[in-house]
């Protein structure tokens, strides 16, 4: 997949299986974005200090959020490249594949939606 910016209407991306007021006119099937991230030594040290104090470990929160955003954007690129203008049934999954290395997957069904015919 290319890394160029693709215009995509993010209001047509949902975890639901329909977009109210619109008709699905084509189903392209599954699209996905996968990103694999690791924690840095510096990040681990900073997180260790935050664990001592307690509460939200913002270093890890930011790492997780960035991984989800990147996986989402890759999924959107995949959908746009095959001609879709929407994605339904969007879900996230994460798996630790090695100590400190996590895969984040964002996936859904790419569709073309349109205003219903009157």
N, C-alpha and C positions, 0 to 999 in steps of 0.2 A: 504494500500500500504506500502511496505517496505521502509525504509530510506537508504538502501544500494546504493552505487554509481553504476549506470548502464551506460555502454559505449553506446553512441548514436551519430550518425553523425549529428551534428546540421546544416550542410549544406543541409540536407534533411527536414528541417522545414521551411515553408514559409507561408506568408499570401496569396499567389496566390493559384489557384486551380489546378495547375499542376507543375511538376518539369521538365523543358525543357531537352530533351535528354533521359528521363527515361519514362518507362511505368508503370502505376499503375496496379499491378497484383492482389491486394486484398484490399478491403475497410473494415476496422474494425468498422467504425462508430465513433461517437463522443468520444473524450477523453477530460478531463479537469483537471485543477489544481486550487484549491481554497485555499486562505489564508485570514485570518481575522486579521487585525492589529488595534492597538489603539495608540494614541499619548500619550506619557508620560507627566507627570507634568513638568519635567525638560525640555523636548523637547518643550512644549508649551511656557515655559518662554523664552527659547532661541529664538524661532520663533518670539515671541512678540518683543524682542529686534531687530531682523532683520527687522520686519515690520516697526519699527520706522525709521530705516535708509532707507528702500525702496530697491527695486530690487529683485533679486532671493532669495527666502527663502530656503537656502540650507538644512536646517534641514528637512523640509518637502519634498524637492526634493529627498534627500537620503532615507527617509522613503518610499516614493512612489516607487522609483526604486528598493529598496530591496524587497518590496512586489511583484512587477511585476516579478522580477527574481525568487523569491520563487514559485510563481504561475506557471511560465513557467517550472521550473524544476519538479514540481509535475506533470504537464501535460506530460512531456517527460517520467517520470517514469511510468505513467499510460500506455502510448503508448508502451513502451518497454515491460512491463509486459504482455501485450496481444499479443505480437509478431510482432508489427509493426516496420518498420525501417525508417518511415518518417511520417510527419504530415503536412497536407495542410489546407488552409483556416484558419490559426491561427488568432485569435482575442483576445482582452482584453476587459473586462468590469469591472466597479467598482461601488459599491453601498454603500452609507453610511447607515449602519443598526442601528446605535445608535449615539448619540452625541459623536464625536471623534473616532468612531469605523467604519472601512471601510472594506468591503469584496472586494477582487480583484480576478477576475476569468480570467483564460487563457484557451481557448478552441480551438479545431480544429478537423479535421477528420484524424484519424490514418489510415495509408496505408502501404502496402508493395510495394516498387518500385524496378524495375530491369532494366538493359540495354535491349533495344528492341532486339528481335531475328532477325538475318540477314538471 
